[in-house]
Every structure is written in structure tokens, then in C-alpha cells.
């Protein structure tokens, strides 16, 4: 049985279309990532699947229950962590956790196994008010609260936004261990580097899913030659590359320029070409695509970039 | 039930943890009660009067003396000129001009029913009506004193109807006795309506309501979880307020306190329902407070605390029926001052119960867990 099944979901707010016939399936015990920039429609999809928002059209079911007809069943079976920290800031860590346990008709003791690994990290601060916790600890507490009733499906809306690198890493480790307990996890993130930590990902933009696959397969499928160019004259190099006939796309990427070409070239050939027009180049190398490259490539096919 | 208990417990933890809220909920209303009960008095104590005596007779001088002797009046000036007197009123130095025409005494003895003129500064309506009432009384009593002297000389006896009045339930006309129970009712309603409206909207602003909405909590559990804690606060306020009124103003408690508290519970549930209803339609605390104030102001100004409901226009009198505050004030005054029984205030009970059911059902119904 699919943990989440989405078919042709539409949603618009007035004139703004937030979701355009979205469809995907997510299996039990799978970490499924929704990857996309702000405004891609990720949170809207979360709100529909957690029964907070009604879709305009299409069908969706969570843990085998329809999100419109059987929303009451869903609420017992899912854990939701909204993008914004939304626990009681004026209650302590312990009070928050036992509050959410009680309203789901359970207790901390009953499901302690499930949250133990995470809760132990914040337990030394259990008397501290939730509002006084650091960002990383807040996320851990929110995850505990979302887990305390042993949900079948966990919805995490941008759980690592605004969290430091170490806490982000820890957070993903926790998700991996939850996956082993057969909890399906739908997670959204604007960070492309987190995509490779998911079993499968859906790349989203402007309310549409561009592609769904496992991150590994996406990299394999990416056929276009990709080069990383290192130069101190990023701007001139970019302008030149964008007007060059062999270029498919050229985008700044950290300290590199990522260049895709229409057909394979030798790295040296590109370096020579650039240096011939007077742009000093430190390095050109063929490189494996990251999810970000794939995302940018896919989003460009929809929207041609201006030179 | 377990869920509800925990919701209520959570609310109390939050209330007691809020350092600013607790004194605001207890000390401030008591201060208001004490200040307002003393200050909001309709008593007219000092009416400034100018006498224009164009007659200079025995009777007119007796009248002047009588007014001067009354402590409610201050005789600002006795003048001969209407213009001087008017000037004083214009400069706001006088409230009433009493003009005795020339030949007043002569006409009086000739039984021609001479007229004195009373000019009242009606900018302050209260001062004007009450002041002119007092003055009419003085003139009437003077009339009564000189009548027998006249009739003796003329030899005819007139029968007069004597009216003797007595102030029941508040014999000394102590204003705090009248105001304190009303103000107490007003404060309790005002506090609970604002607190409940703000509280739910705060959850919406902070985003905690999002988390609550994905849980299997029932709508009525959520609403009741908000209602009960604020009901308790309201009752504490009523208790402390009654105690303060008794100790400070020595207000009489003639009726049953059970009746007062029984009614207070229903009334607070009613206004809390309205507060929660407002909160369901507001997205921010600012919106909630403005809508709450819209209702609170209408309730206060039309509840009979400052202007008697009986002297309002007919439509406004009907408009007080859906005003829970009007019933609350009526009940506290009737039970405490008059010692009314349940049967005397049954209509207040009935109206309030209807309103309470309406507001609370609407609040549960309009609270949407799903958009």
C-alpha cells in the first residue's frame, strides 16, 4: 500500500496557481524529498496532505485514507512538522512533548522507544522553555512532538531551513534511523545537497513536478557533458560563454562556472578557447552533475534564460 | 475527557507563566473598580446659581436666603441685571439663573400666580435637570410656607396634597452602592471577552494552531479548553471584586450570593463564547482587539450602567436584550441591593442562556480546522 498517493492535485489562491496537476506515489518506509525553491508549492502540497487545506481538484490519499472524505483518520496517523516552529514557546520541552502525546491519546512512556534517540539529545534541557532553545534543538523537539503518537507517515516541511550545518547533518541521520522503523517520510527542502539523502525526489518548480526519480538515477540519466570552470573573472567568462555557439547553459556555481555543452569537448579545448579571448582560466574539468545541476537544467528547458 | 483536561491544564500553565498577564487580570480591574465606583457619580453636588432679583421684596429675599442655605447650591451673585447674570453663564461661572420679576410680591398677594424664570445651562444635561429639579423643590417649599400665612389673613383654608418620598434599597443614595456592582459586572465581561478573543488569535499568529489542527482534537474540546480557564479567571475576578466592594464601599448583600455566582457563570460563558467567535474571524491580534472593542463599547454604553435603560429610546431598549452586560448589571444590582430572588431575575437568566448557547454554538461551528 502506498503511504501517500497523489493524483492530479490542483490548487490555486485567487489568480495564483500554487499546484498544477501534481501526481506521485510514495511507498511505506521511503524518504521522499520535495526539492524546489521557495514558492514552488511545497508547503501547499503539505497542507493538503495533512488535511489543513482542501485541494481544488484531483485526489490524494495518505496511509490509505482519502484526504477529503477520511481526513479524521489521517489526523491520527500522521505527524506534521510545519515549516515555521509552531510549538508552545512558553511551555517547557517536557510539557510540549507530553501535551502532544496526550492530545493523541498516548503518553511519552508508551512510545518512548521511537523518540528515545532524539529526545535523549534534548533531555538535559527538558525544563527549559521551548522558546529559549537553539534552532537545532527546536527542530529536534518538533520532530519528537511529531513522532510521539507513532505516525505512519511523517510530513516535514523544510525541517532544516535556518539550522546550522552540524544540526542539519544530525537531523538527516535521525531521519535515516526513523526510516528503518518503517515510517514513510515526506520531506521538503530548498537545499539541493540534501536531495541525495532521500530515496526518491521530486523536483518542483512553479507548482509543477519537473521530474521524479532516485537522486542516483537522476545523475546517471543526465547525459549532457558538464564542465566546471574556475576563474577569477566570473562575469566576463559567463558573458562570453553564454554567447558561445557550443554552450547549452552556463551558470555560476559557487567558485566555479558550470557549463553544459551541446556535444562533448575536451576540457583543455574549452580552456584554450576562453584564454584565446583573453580570460585567464585557472582550471577546467569535466565533472559529475549534482542535483542542483539537474534542477537548473530542467528548469531551463521550461524557461529559456536570457543571454 | 483526558484531552480536555490536558488542554485546560496547558492553558493554566501558560497563564500563570505570563508575568504581565496575571497582574493585568487581577490588580488592574480592582483598581478600576475602586476608582470608577467613586468617580462615576451622577450626584449633583454643586450648582452655581445667579439670582436676578428685580422685586427686592420680602418673598424674593426669603427665596434668596433659602437657596443660599441649601448646600447643593452656591449663590454666585445677586444682581439686578439680566445681562450681568447672562454674562456669568456665558463665562461658565454659573449653571442656573433665577430671575424674579418686578412686582412679584404684589402679584402674588393678588393671587395672579406670578412667574419666576429659571434659565438653565443645559450643556451638562445631568447638572441641568437635577439642578433645576432641586430648585423647583425649593421654590415649592417656599410657596408652601407662605401659603398658610396668606390664607390666615384672607381666611380661606386650602387642602394640600402632601407627598413624602423615601429612597428604598439605597436610602442614603450612596453612589458607590449603585455603581460598584455594575462596574464589577462590566469589568468581568470586558476582561474575559478580550482575553479569550486574543488568546486564540495568538495561537494563530504564532502558528501553534496549525500543529493543533492536524491532531485528532475535536472542535468542541478545543473551544471548551479555552473557555474553562477564562471562566475561572472571570469568577476569581468577580469574587475578589465583590470582596473589595464589600470591604471598601460596604455594599449591601441582600440577596443570595449563590444566585449572583450562578448567573455570573452563565454570563461569563456567554461573553467568552462571543470572544471566541470573534477570534475565529480575526487573523491578527490587532484585528481581534478592534472587533472586540467595537462590541465592548456598545455593550458598556448601552448596558444601563451610566444611562438608565428606561430613559433610552424604545429601539435602544430592545437593543439591550442581546447585550449580556445589561443583564449582568441588572442581576448584580437587583440581587445585591434589592435582595431579588431567582424568580425576579428569570428573564435575565433566560436571555443570557439563549445568548450563551448562540455565541458558543457559533464559535464551535465557525472554528475551522480545515481551509
Interface residues (C-beta under 8 A of the other chain):
Chain A: X47 X50 X51 X52 X53 X54 X71 X72 X75 X76 X78 X80 X82 X84 X85 X86 X87 X88 X89 X90 X91 X95 X99 X100 X102 X103 X104 X105 X145
Chain B: X2 X3 X6 X7 X10 X13 X14 X17 X18 X206 X207 X208 X210 X211 X212 X213 X214 X215 X216 X217 X369 X370 X371
